[in-house]
Amino acid sequence: MRWGRTRLVWAMALGAVLAVGAQATTARAQQPANVRIAAWGLGTAWYVYGAVMADLIRKALPPGSKVDLLPFAGGVGNPKTVAQGNAEIGMAFSVTAKWAYEGKVAYDKPMPNLRGLVGGLDLYYLQAMVTARSGITSLEEVKRKKMKVRLATISVGGLGEFGTRQLLEAYGIGYGDLRAWGGSVTHTGLPTVAQMINDGRADLFIHVITQKHPTVVEITTTTELRFLPMSEAVIKHLEEVGYERGVLPAKSFKGQNEDVPSVIFPTTLIARADLPELVTYAITKAIVENKDALVRAHAALRDFDPKAAWQPQKNGLPLHPGAIRYYREKGLMQ
């Protein structure tokens, strides 16, 4: 009889503790949150992505929450921005997120406090393009013949420039080689790249692009471009550093009538590991369950597959516990 009363007392005490814990969890869930989203500059696709995400997230968080959109620091810079605590979440590429977490390629030390939330938001291609008038048919040919080639690429530090170097190096070509063979290397903004190609001041442009990328579309309205396929050996080399094998579909651009073997990677939404689980759960839910709103904001988001948003290759990072909780509750991952 005494043992029965003792068990009853313990059960009542445990129930009280659990009730207090549940109340505390609910209270934390109702606390306003401040979330800064690291995106990219005004007018870019990522700024548009960030604007619609900010609206969705603001509605998903408790009343009084504040969500700000930061117009910096792009695919390479955003992992640093988030890891250093200057933003709670941000957009990155799966490859740059992986490099940042492991501390390689564009990063001099690991950033183990990064976590994934939503992967596979869109699809980018690392692509080499040459003018038809240049006569260039492949990067192997440039290497073999030591051709005089004028390269235009974006400023040093962005993924487009890192990708340019990686692709050239996979073919055994460096910036110094291009200059030594009588060519040139110009680092500039995308509007100037388009002008240089169209004015005949550049022959080769390597960049990370989406289908219907506006700069490439602009160039092809006045200049015939060739989209150079990657060799099998080069694709395997780039896979080793985090890219995925892919194909730029035919008709993605004017004059591009065949599929082009390439490497691909998506945009992913990342977060700091110490961001509260309830906040990351709400953010993940808001993005995954609102694809229609995302696509209305930017057509490139039509490639987003919510059912696959948890997959490792689409994130480049371990998932945040709040994201894991959401994906498991929805039966999307075990």
Secondary structure, DSSP 8 states (H G I E B T S, - for coil): -HHHHHHHHHHHHHHHHHHHHHHHHHHHHTS--EEEEEE--TTSHHHHHHHHHHHHHHHHS-TT-EEEEEEEEHHHHHHHHHHTTS-SEEEEEHHHHHHHHHT-TT-SS--TTEEEEE--SS-EEEEEEEEGGG----HHHHHHHT---EEEE--TTSHHHHHHHHHHHHTT--HHHHHHTT-EEEE--HHHHHHHHHTTS-SEEEEEE-TT-HHHHHHHTTS-EEEE---HHHHHHHHTTT-EEEEE-TTSSTT--S-EEEEEE-EEEEEETTS-HHHHHHHHHHHHT-HHHHHHH-GGGGG--GGGTT-HHHHSS-B-HHHHHHHHHTTS--
